[in-house]
Amino acid sequence: MLTTETIHHRKFVSEVARISGVLAVVESPAKRKADFRTASSVLKNDQEAFESNRWPHVSDSRLSTVVETIKVSNINDSETLKISQRYSADLTLVYGTSILSRLTIDALSSTLLNLHGGDPRSYRGLDSHLWALYHSDWSGLRACLHHVEPSIDTGDLVQLRDLDLDADSKIEQLRALTTELSVEMAVKAIKDFKEFNDVPKTKQLSIGRYYSQMPAVLVPKCRTNLAKLLNERRIGSTHR
């Protein structure tokens, strides 16, 4: 597994480790440069507070207490290539790292799957759920498991699932809900791989627009749009 050291990634790894042996290659947090205040910087503290309360068993731990870990400064370092040669993984999951180079992709297992917080047929790249909310696009509030290609989030789909939102859901909760859904998708993929030595895949018939980091100034609109979408869904359900 390729990932980083965060609360939600620890939750993901710890759950997957319940059903499969895991070696986690842990990348140092990427410092994405932006000339503006980003949405992620505004939401970070509230996201972590919600996740710590929801998953107290992983909030103060480290990945190394759950699975064997190897740290790298960048996921495309030569060390990652050496690891891939030393450990012959049948299946590799990617969750929250920098973009993989073609050299890294080629060096890893033939079954290489990425967890994406969004529907890549509409939203590729970063902050996909926020961009979906900005566009008032309820259908964009999904999570996806897909095969990895050199181009970003364009690989064949394995699973695509809607987030399980309730009437009181908040933006700060979306990452945790995505993580829990990602666990379900990853567990199913691992079980399929163990049984069939493969995972199902469906070609993406459309390729979504690539989005970068959302500016913090757009977050209030996203909050408003989420509240409107949830209210519309509530009204719609009462009229059925």
Secondary structure, 3 states (H helix, E strand, C coil): CEEECCHHHHHHHHHHCCCCCCEEEEECCCCCCCCCCEHHHHHHHHHHHHHHHHCHHHHCCCHHHCCEEEEECCCCCHHHHHHHHHCCCCEEEEECCCCCCHHHHHHCCCEEEEEECCCCCCEEECCHHHHHHHCCCHHHCEEEEEECCCCCCCCCEEEEEECCCCCCCCHHHHHHHHHHHHHHHHHHHHHHHHHHCCCCCECCCCCCEEECCCEHHHHHHHHHHHHHHHHHHHHHHHCC
